Every structure is written in C-alpha cells, then in structure tokens.
Amino acid sequence: MQKNRESHVLNKPKCKTCWAKYFCSGGCHANADLFHGFGL
C-alpha cells in the first residue's frame, strides 16, 4: 500500500520530464508494476 502512495509522476524518472505527466498521471500504478515491474 505504501508503494502505491509514493507512486506518482514526480517520483517516476520517465514521467518527470514528460509534457503529458499531468494528463495521464503516469497511468495505473498496479498495471505498470504487474506488466513491466516499474510501478515506482
């Protein structure tokens, strides 16, 4: 649960510089972790 609380666009290196970070908010954290292993 703590991992999901800390998982947001400002903590994701690829999202920090993305122009659309506040539109997509980094996508679903659970899906990212499940399918790609980088929820954080």
N, CA, C and O atoms as a GROMACS GRO file, in nm:
protein
  160
    1MET      N    1   0.081  -0.118   0.000
    1MET     CA    2   0.000   0.000   0.000
    1MET      C    3   0.087   0.126   0.000
    1MET      O    4   0.055   0.224  -0.068
    2GLN      N    5   0.195   0.124   0.075
    2GLN     CA    6   0.285   0.239   0.080
    2GLN      C    7   0.346   0.265  -0.058
    2GLN      O    8   0.364   0.381  -0.098
    3LYS      N    9   0.379   0.158  -0.130
    3LYS     CA   10   0.437   0.171  -0.264
    3LYS      C   11   0.342   0.250  -0.356
    3LYS      O   12   0.387   0.335  -0.432
    4ASN      N   13   0.213   0.221  -0.348
    4ASN     CA   14   0.117   0.293  -0.432
    4ASN      C   15   0.100   0.437  -0.389
    4ASN      O   16   0.076   0.524  -0.472
    5ARG      N   17   0.112   0.465  -0.260
    5ARG     CA   18   0.100   0.603  -0.212
    5ARG      C   19   0.215   0.689  -0.264
    5ARG      O   20   0.197   0.807  -0.294
    6GLU      N   21   0.332   0.630  -0.275
    6GLU     CA   22   0.450   0.704  -0.320
    6GLU      C   23   0.467   0.703  -0.471
    6GLU      O   24   0.556   0.770  -0.524
    7SER      N   25   0.384   0.630  -0.540
    7SER     CA   26   0.396   0.615  -0.685
    7SER      C   27   0.316   0.724  -0.755
    7SER      O   28   0.195   0.712  -0.773
    8HIS      N   29   0.384   0.830  -0.795
    8HIS     CA   30   0.320   0.935  -0.873
    8HIS      C   31   0.422   0.993  -0.970
    8HIS      O   32   0.540   0.961  -0.963
    9VAL      N   33   0.376   1.078  -1.059
    9VAL     CA   34   0.459   1.125  -1.170
    9VAL      C   35   0.588   1.195  -1.126
    9VAL      O   36   0.686   1.191  -1.200
   10LEU      N   37   0.589   1.256  -1.011
   10LEU     CA   38   0.711   1.326  -0.968
   10LEU      C   39   0.816   1.231  -0.911
   10LEU      O   40   0.929   1.272  -0.888
   11ASN      N   41   0.779   1.106  -0.888
   11ASN     CA   42   0.875   1.006  -0.840
   11ASN      C   43   0.921   0.912  -0.951
   11ASN      O   44   1.012   0.831  -0.928
   12LYS      N   45   0.862   0.919  -1.068
   12LYS     CA   46   0.898   0.831  -1.180
   12LYS      C   47   0.992   0.908  -1.273
   12LYS      O   48   0.953   1.010  -1.330
   13PRO      N   49   1.115   0.859  -1.289
   13PRO     CA   50   1.213   0.931  -1.372
   13PRO      C   51   1.163   0.964  -1.513
   13PRO      O   52   1.184   1.076  -1.560
   14LYS      N   53   1.097   0.871  -1.580
   14LYS     CA   54   1.050   0.897  -1.716
   14LYS      C   55   0.937   0.999  -1.719
   14LYS      O   56   0.921   1.073  -1.816
   15CYS      N   57   0.859   1.003  -1.612
   15CYS     CA   58   0.746   1.096  -1.607
   15CYS      C   59   0.789   1.239  -1.575
   15CYS      O   60   0.725   1.334  -1.617
   16LYS      N   61   0.897   1.253  -1.500
   16LYS     CA   62   0.941   1.386  -1.456
   16LYS      C   63   0.957   1.484  -1.573
   16LYS      O   64   0.927   1.602  -1.559
   17THR      N   65   1.005   1.435  -1.686
   17THR     CA   66   1.031   1.523  -1.800
   17THR      C   67   0.925   1.515  -1.908
   17THR      O   68   0.938   1.580  -2.013
   18CYS      N   69   0.822   1.438  -1.885
   18CYS     CA   70   0.718   1.420  -1.987
   18CYS      C   71   0.621   1.537  -1.988
   18CYS      O   72   0.576   1.581  -1.882
   19TRP      N   73   0.589   1.588  -2.104
   19TRP     CA   74   0.498   1.701  -2.116
   19TRP      C   75   0.355   1.664  -2.077
   19TRP      O   76   0.276   1.752  -2.041
   20ALA      N   77   0.320   1.536  -2.084
   20ALA     CA   78   0.182   1.493  -2.057
   20ALA      C   79   0.163   1.434  -1.918
   20ALA      O   80   0.059   1.374  -1.889
   21LYS      N   81   0.262   1.450  -1.830
   21LYS     CA   82   0.255   1.383  -1.700
   21LYS      C   83   0.131   1.417  -1.619
   21LYS      O   84   0.081   1.331  -1.545
   22TYR      N   85   0.079   1.537  -1.630
   22TYR     CA   86  -0.039   1.574  -1.552
   22TYR      C   87  -0.169   1.536  -1.623
   22TYR      O   88  -0.277   1.548  -1.564
   23PHE      N   89  -0.160   1.492  -1.746
   23PHE     CA   90  -0.279   1.444  -1.818
   23PHE      C   91  -0.302   1.296  -1.791
   23PHE      O   92  -0.415   1.255  -1.766
   24CYS      N   93  -0.197   1.216  -1.795
   24CYS     CA   94  -0.213   1.072  -1.775
   24CYS      C   95  -0.182   1.030  -1.631
   24CYS      O   96  -0.223   0.922  -1.588
   25SER      N   97  -0.111   1.113  -1.558
   25SER     CA   98  -0.069   1.084  -1.420
   25SER      C   99   0.012   0.956  -1.410
   25SER      O  100   0.013   0.892  -1.305
   26GLY      N  101   0.078   0.920  -1.517
   26GLY     CA  102   0.164   0.802  -1.514
   26GLY      C  103   0.092   0.671  -1.534
   26GLY      O  104   0.153   0.564  -1.524
   27GLY      N  105  -0.035   0.675  -1.563
   27GLY     CA  106  -0.111   0.552  -1.583
   27GLY      C  107  -0.143   0.481  -1.453
   27GLY      O  108  -0.116   0.533  -1.344
   28CYS      N  109  -0.198   0.363  -1.464
   28CYS     CA  110  -0.236   0.285  -1.347
   28CYS      C  111  -0.111   0.222  -1.286
   28CYS      O  112  -0.040   0.148  -1.353
   29HIS      N  113  -0.084   0.252  -1.160
   29HIS     CA  114   0.037   0.203  -1.094
   29HIS      C  115   0.037   0.051  -1.083
   29HIS      O  116   0.142  -0.012  -1.100
   30ALA      N  117  -0.077  -0.007  -1.056
   30ALA     CA  118  -0.085  -0.153  -1.042
   30ALA      C  119  -0.055  -0.221  -1.176
   30ALA      O  120   0.017  -0.321  -1.178
   31ASN      N  121  -0.109  -0.169  -1.285
   31ASN     CA  122  -0.081  -0.228  -1.417
   31ASN      C  123   0.065  -0.213  -1.455
   31ASN      O  124   0.125  -0.306  -1.509
   32ALA      N  125   0.122  -0.098  -1.429
   32ALA     CA  126   0.263  -0.076  -1.463
   32ALA      C  127   0.352  -0.175  -1.388
   32ALA      O  128   0.444  -0.232  -1.446
   33ASP      N  129   0.324  -0.195  -1.261
   33ASP     CA  130   0.404  -0.287  -1.181
   33ASP      C  131   0.383  -0.430  -1.226
   33ASP      O  132   0.479  -0.507  -1.236
   34LEU      N  133   0.259  -0.466  -1.252
   34LEU     CA  134   0.227  -0.603  -1.292
   34LEU      C  135   0.291  -0.640  -1.426
   34LEU      O  136   0.352  -0.746  -1.439
   35PHE      N  137   0.277  -0.553  -1.525
   35PHE     CA  138   0.322  -0.585  -1.659
   35PHE      C  139   0.467  -0.549  -1.689
   35PHE      O  140   0.530  -0.612  -1.774
   36HIS      N  141   0.519  -0.448  -1.620
   36HIS     CA  142   0.654  -0.401  -1.653
   36HIS      C  143   0.751  -0.400  -1.535
   36HIS      O  144   0.872  -0.386  -1.554
   37GLY      N  145   0.699  -0.414  -1.414
   37GLY     CA  146   0.785  -0.418  -1.297
   37GLY      C  147   0.841  -0.283  -1.257
   37GLY      O  148   0.943  -0.277  -1.187
   38PHE      N  149   0.779  -0.174  -1.298
   38PHE     CA  150   0.830  -0.042  -1.258
   38PHE      C  151   0.718   0.049  -1.210
   38PHE      O  152   0.702   0.161  -1.259
   39GLY      N  153   0.642   0.000  -1.116
   39GLY     CA  154   0.534   0.081  -1.059
   39GLY      C  155   0.586   0.206  -0.992
   39GLY      O  156   0.513   0.305  -0.980
   40LEU      N  157   0.710   0.202  -0.947
   40LEU     CA  158   0.769   0.320  -0.883
   40LEU      C  159   0.881   0.376  -0.964
   40LEU      O  160   0.942   0.476  -0.924
   0.00000   0.00000   0.00000
